[in-house]
Amino acid sequence: MQKREIRVGEIEGGERLDAFLARKLYRDYSRTRLKELIQEGHVLVNDKQVKAHYAVHSGDRVQFELLEREAMDAREENIPLSILFEDEDLLVVDKPAGMVVHPAYGNLEHTLVNALLYHTRRNLSLLGGSGRAGIVHRLDKDTSGVLVVAKNDVSHRFLAKQFKDHSIHRVYDAFVKGVVQHNELKCEEPVGRAFVNRKKVVVKPSGGKSSLTFFKVKERFRQATWIQALPHTGRTHQIRVHLSYLGHPVLGDALYGGGSPLIPRHALHARTLEFTHPRSKKRVSFSSELPEDMKQLLIALRK
């Protein structure tokens, strides 16, 4: 991880932050990716988090971290995919745990994007750059489940707007530590990047991004609970952070206090994704069963 700082020159004042950085870092990042990094809290101006449209002032200190380098020409790889649906506009895939969604610095191969490029013969939207071809939203490396991919820019924009408007319905399965007492819970604590460890997200009552997750109990065990999470917003690590804040971290999630010998990764699975199809304008829904490791976890917990 590299930390860098750029000072805004006298004649550069008034420019949008994302445009300013895109001009300075065009070799490493697309403007779309820079906007994401700003939204995710990886870019600060004078030690404060700001919006992508912030107008920089002469003398401003723009601080940022080069977490990953854009993979400008990801290569095709013949990696098997579990495809739930495909047409001329989009694909819906069942992503396995352990698969990174897109190439990044230090992890340029064996990602979902590499597999998608091979499967579609590069027939994917490039709005996010070639290193993120087709990617509208993401799942963490160790989160399994349903993910939609755009084949063209029209579909990408249409789907991205639904994520922005919170009109996409998502349901996650999670196995958490402890017995959750209430049948339904809600957490609306703002979240943001930790100040020291920028790979970690924390609840930030001041300066965090608004976040909302609803939870429903499916089954209780002696020392754990199977719940369904319904995120209204889609912040990075949102479900994991909210559950940890509520005192019930996801089993196997060592980063947020849920480390467990019963499963080697966090027990979080994107079960259902429902959205409006970009061409037909009809609501469609896709679901995925629990993967094998979580099925085995369920058996162990029931015993």
C-alpha positions as CSV (number, residue, x, y, z in Angstrom):
1,M,0.0,0.0,0.0
2,Q,1.4,3.4,-1.0
3,K,0.4,6.7,0.6
4,R,0.7,9.7,-1.5
5,E,-0.1,13.4,-1.3
6,I,-0.6,16.0,-4.1
7,R,-0.9,19.7,-3.5
8,V,-3.3,21.6,-5.7
9,G,-1.5,24.3,-7.7
10,E,-2.5,27.9,-8.1
11,I,-4.2,27.5,-11.5
12,E,-5.8,24.2,-10.6
13,G,-8.4,25.5,-8.1
14,G,-12.1,25.0,-8.9
15,E,-11.7,21.6,-10.6
16,R,-13.7,18.6,-9.5
17,L,-11.7,16.3,-7.2
18,D,-12.3,13.2,-9.4
19,A,-11.4,15.1,-12.5
20,F,-8.2,16.5,-10.8
21,L,-7.1,13.1,-9.8
22,A,-8.0,11.5,-13.1
23,R,-5.7,14.0,-14.8
24,K,-2.9,13.3,-12.4
25,L,-3.2,9.5,-12.2
26,Y,-4.5,8.7,-15.7
27,R,-1.8,5.9,-16.1
28,D,-3.1,4.0,-13.0
29,Y,-6.8,4.7,-12.7
30,S,-9.9,5.4,-14.7
31,R,-12.0,8.3,-13.6
32,T,-14.8,5.9,-12.6
33,R,-12.4,3.9,-10.4
34,L,-11.2,7.1,-8.8
35,K,-14.7,8.2,-8.0
36,E,-15.3,4.8,-6.3
37,L,-12.1,5.3,-4.2
38,I,-13.2,8.7,-3.2
39,Q,-16.7,7.4,-2.2
40,E,-15.0,4.5,-0.3
41,G,-12.9,6.9,1.8
42,H,-9.5,6.2,0.3
43,V,-9.0,9.9,-0.7
44,L,-8.9,12.7,1.8
45,V,-8.6,16.5,1.3
46,N,-6.8,18.3,4.1
47,D,-7.3,15.1,6.3
48,K,-11.1,15.2,5.7
49,Q,-13.4,12.9,3.6
50,V,-15.2,14.8,0.8
51,K,-17.4,14.0,-2.2
52,A,-16.2,13.3,-5.7
53,H,-17.7,16.6,-6.9
54,Y,-15.8,18.7,-4.3
55,A,-14.1,21.6,-6.0
56,V,-10.4,21.7,-5.0
57,H,-8.8,24.9,-3.9
58,S,-5.3,26.1,-4.5
59,G,-3.1,24.8,-1.7
60,D,-5.4,21.8,-0.8
61,R,-3.5,18.7,0.3
62,V,-5.1,15.7,-1.6
63,Q,-4.1,12.5,0.3
64,F,-4.7,9.0,-1.1
65,E,-3.6,5.4,-1.0
66,L,-2.7,3.4,-4.1
67,L,-4.5,0.2,-3.0
68,E,-4.6,-1.3,-6.4
69,R,-3.5,-0.6,-9.9
70,E,-6.0,-0.8,-12.7
71,A,-5.7,-3.9,-14.8
72,M,-6.1,-2.1,-18.1
73,D,-6.1,-5.3,-20.2
74,A,-7.3,-8.3,-18.2
75,R,-6.7,-11.5,-20.1
76,E,-9.3,-14.2,-20.9
77,E,-9.1,-17.4,-18.8
78,N,-11.1,-20.6,-19.3
79,I,-12.4,-20.8,-15.7
80,P,-15.7,-22.7,-15.2
81,L,-18.7,-20.5,-14.2
82,S,-22.0,-21.3,-12.6
83,I,-24.4,-19.3,-14.7
84,L,-27.9,-18.9,-13.4
85,F,-29.2,-16.8,-16.4
86,E,-27.8,-15.3,-19.6
87,D,-29.3,-13.2,-22.4
88,E,-28.0,-10.5,-24.8
89,D,-28.0,-7.9,-22.0
90,L,-26.7,-9.5,-18.9
91,L,-25.5,-12.6,-17.0
92,V,-26.3,-13.7,-13.5
93,V,-23.6,-15.9,-12.0
94,D,-23.3,-17.8,-8.7
95,K,-19.9,-16.7,-7.5
96,P,-18.0,-19.2,-5.4
97,A,-16.3,-18.2,-2.2
98,G,-12.6,-17.5,-2.7
99,M,-13.0,-15.9,-6.1
100,V,-12.0,-12.2,-6.5
101,V,-14.5,-10.3,-8.6
102,H,-12.0,-8.2,-10.7
103,P,-8.2,-8.0,-11.3
104,A,-6.2,-5.7,-9.0
105,Y,-2.6,-5.1,-8.1
106,G,-1.1,-8.3,-6.8
107,N,-4.1,-10.3,-8.0
108,L,-4.3,-10.0,-11.8
109,E,-5.5,-13.5,-12.8
110,H,-8.1,-16.1,-11.9
111,T,-10.8,-13.6,-11.2
112,L,-14.4,-13.5,-12.2
113,V,-13.6,-10.9,-14.9
114,N,-11.0,-13.1,-16.4
115,A,-13.6,-15.9,-16.6
116,L,-16.3,-13.6,-18.0
117,L,-14.0,-12.3,-20.7
118,Y,-13.4,-15.9,-21.9
119,H,-17.0,-16.9,-21.7
120,T,-18.5,-13.9,-23.5
121,R,-15.6,-13.4,-25.9
122,R,-15.2,-9.9,-24.4
123,N,-18.8,-9.0,-25.0
124,L,-19.1,-7.0,-21.8
125,S,-19.7,-3.4,-20.8
126,L,-16.6,-1.3,-20.4
127,L,-18.0,1.6,-18.4
128,G,-15.9,0.6,-15.4
129,G,-12.7,0.1,-17.5
130,S,-11.5,-3.1,-19.2
131,G,-10.1,-4.4,-15.8
132,R,-13.7,-4.3,-14.5
133,A,-15.5,-5.4,-17.6
134,G,-19.2,-6.0,-16.9
135,I,-18.9,-5.4,-13.2
136,V,-21.9,-3.4,-11.8
137,H,-21.6,-4.5,-8.2
138,R,-19.2,-6.6,-6.2
139,L,-19.1,-9.4,-3.6
140,D,-16.2,-9.8,-1.2
141,K,-13.7,-12.5,-2.2
142,D,-15.0,-14.9,0.5
143,T,-18.7,-14.0,0.0
144,S,-20.5,-16.5,-2.2
145,G,-23.7,-16.1,-4.2
146,V,-25.6,-14.2,-6.8
147,L,-24.1,-11.4,-8.9
148,V,-25.3,-9.7,-12.0
149,V,-23.0,-8.7,-14.9
150,A,-23.7,-6.2,-17.7
151,K,-23.0,-7.2,-21.3
152,N,-23.4,-3.6,-22.7
153,D,-23.3,-0.1,-21.5
154,V,-27.0,0.5,-21.6
155,S,-27.6,-2.4,-19.3
156,H,-24.8,-1.3,-17.1
157,R,-26.2,2.2,-16.6
158,F,-29.7,0.8,-16.0
159,L,-28.6,-1.7,-13.4
160,A,-26.2,0.8,-11.7
161,K,-29.1,3.3,-11.3
162,Q,-31.1,0.6,-9.5
163,F,-28.3,0.0,-7.1
164,K,-28.0,3.8,-6.6
165,D,-31.8,4.2,-6.0
166,H,-31.9,1.1,-3.7
167,S,-34.6,-0.5,-5.8
168,I,-32.7,-3.8,-6.1
169,H,-33.8,-6.4,-3.6
170,R,-31.0,-8.5,-2.0
171,V,-31.2,-11.2,0.6
172,Y,-28.1,-12.7,2.3
173,D,-27.7,-15.8,4.5
174,A,-25.4,-15.4,7.4
175,F,-24.5,-17.6,10.3
176,V,-23.5,-15.5,13.3
177,K,-21.9,-15.9,16.7
178,G,-24.3,-16.0,19.7
179,V,-28.0,-16.4,20.0
180,V,-29.9,-13.4,18.6
181,Q,-32.8,-12.7,20.9
182,H,-35.1,-10.7,18.7
183,N,-36.7,-12.1,15.6
184,E,-36.1,-8.9,13.6
185,L,-33.4,-6.3,13.9
186,K,-32.3,-3.1,12.2
187,C,-29.0,-1.4,12.1
188,E,-28.6,2.1,10.6
189,E,-25.2,3.1,11.8
190,P,-23.0,5.0,9.4
191,V,-19.9,3.2,8.3
192,G,-16.5,4.2,6.8
193,R,-12.9,3.2,6.4
194,A,-10.9,2.8,9.6
195,F,-8.3,5.5,10.0
196,V,-5.3,3.3,10.5
197,N,-6.2,0.0,8.7
198,R,-7.9,1.2,5.5
199,K,-8.8,-2.3,4.5
200,K,-11.2,-2.4,7.5
201,V,-14.6,-0.7,7.8
202,V,-15.9,0.6,11.1
203,V,-19.0,2.2,12.4
204,K,-18.4,6.0,12.2
205,P,-21.2,8.1,13.8
206,S,-19.4,11.2,12.6
207,G,-18.2,11.3,9.0
208,G,-19.4,7.8,8.0
209,K,-21.7,7.0,5.1
210,S,-25.4,6.4,5.8
211,S,-26.1,2.6,5.9
212,L,-29.2,0.5,6.6
213,T,-29.5,-3.2,7.0
214,F,-32.5,-5.3,8.2
215,F,-32.1,-8.7,9.7
216,K,-34.5,-11.6,10.3
217,V,-33.8,-14.8,12.3
218,K,-34.2,-18.1,10.5
219,E,-33.0,-20.6,13.0
220,R,-31.3,-20.5,16.5
221,F,-28.7,-22.9,17.7
222,R,-27.0,-23.3,21.0
223,Q,-24.2,-20.8,20.4
224,A,-25.0,-19.4,17.0
225,T,-27.9,-18.1,14.8
226,W,-28.8,-18.4,11.2
227,I,-30.1,-15.0,10.0
228,Q,-31.1,-13.4,6.7
229,A,-29.7,-9.9,6.0
230,L,-31.6,-7.5,3.7
231,P,-29.3,-4.5,3.0
232,H,-31.0,-1.3,1.9
233,T,-27.7,0.4,1.1
234,G,-24.6,-1.3,-0.4
235,R,-21.6,0.0,1.5
236,T,-18.3,-2.0,1.6
237,H,-18.5,-4.8,4.3
238,Q,-21.8,-3.3,5.4
239,I,-23.5,-6.5,6.6
240,R,-20.3,-7.8,8.3
241,V,-19.7,-4.5,10.1
242,H,-23.3,-4.0,11.2
243,L,-23.5,-7.6,12.6
244,S,-20.3,-7.1,14.5
245,Y,-21.6,-3.8,15.9
246,L,-24.7,-5.6,17.1
247,G,-22.5,-8.1,18.9
248,H,-23.1,-11.0,16.5
249,P,-20.1,-11.1,14.1
250,V,-20.4,-13.5,11.1
251,L,-18.9,-16.9,11.9
252,G,-15.5,-17.3,10.3
253,D,-15.0,-13.5,9.9
254,A,-11.7,-13.0,11.8
255,L,-11.5,-9.4,10.6
256,Y,-14.6,-8.4,12.5
257,G,-14.4,-10.7,15.5
258,G,-16.1,-13.8,14.3
259,G,-13.2,-16.3,13.8
260,S,-14.4,-19.9,14.1
261,P,-12.9,-23.4,13.7
262,L,-16.1,-24.5,12.0
263,I,-15.6,-22.6,8.7
264,P,-12.4,-21.1,7.2
265,R,-14.1,-18.1,5.7
266,H,-16.9,-15.8,6.7
267,A,-20.3,-17.6,6.5
268,L,-22.0,-15.0,4.3
269,H,-23.9,-16.0,1.1
270,A,-25.8,-13.7,-1.4
271,R,-28.9,-15.9,-1.7
272,T,-31.3,-13.7,-3.8
273,L,-31.0,-10.8,-6.2
274,E,-34.1,-9.2,-7.6
275,F,-34.1,-6.3,-10.1
276,T,-35.8,-4.8,-13.1
277,H,-34.5,-6.2,-16.4
278,P,-33.0,-3.4,-18.6
279,R,-34.7,-4.5,-21.8
280,S,-38.1,-6.1,-20.8
281,K,-38.5,-3.7,-17.8
282,K,-40.0,-6.7,-15.9
283,R,-38.9,-7.6,-12.3
284,V,-36.7,-10.8,-12.3
285,S,-35.4,-12.7,-9.4
286,F,-32.5,-15.2,-9.1
287,S,-31.5,-17.3,-6.1
288,S,-28.7,-19.6,-5.1
289,E,-28.7,-22.4,-2.5
290,L,-26.2,-22.5,0.4
291,P,-22.8,-23.6,-0.9
292,E,-21.4,-26.9,0.4
293,D,-19.2,-25.4,3.2
294,M,-22.2,-23.5,4.7
295,K,-24.4,-26.6,4.4
296,Q,-21.8,-28.5,6.4
297,L,-21.7,-25.6,8.9
298,L,-25.5,-25.9,9.3
299,I,-25.2,-29.6,9.9
300,A,-22.6,-29.0,12.6
301,L,-24.6,-26.3,14.3
302,R,-27.8,-28.5,14.4
303,K,-25.8,-31.2,16.1
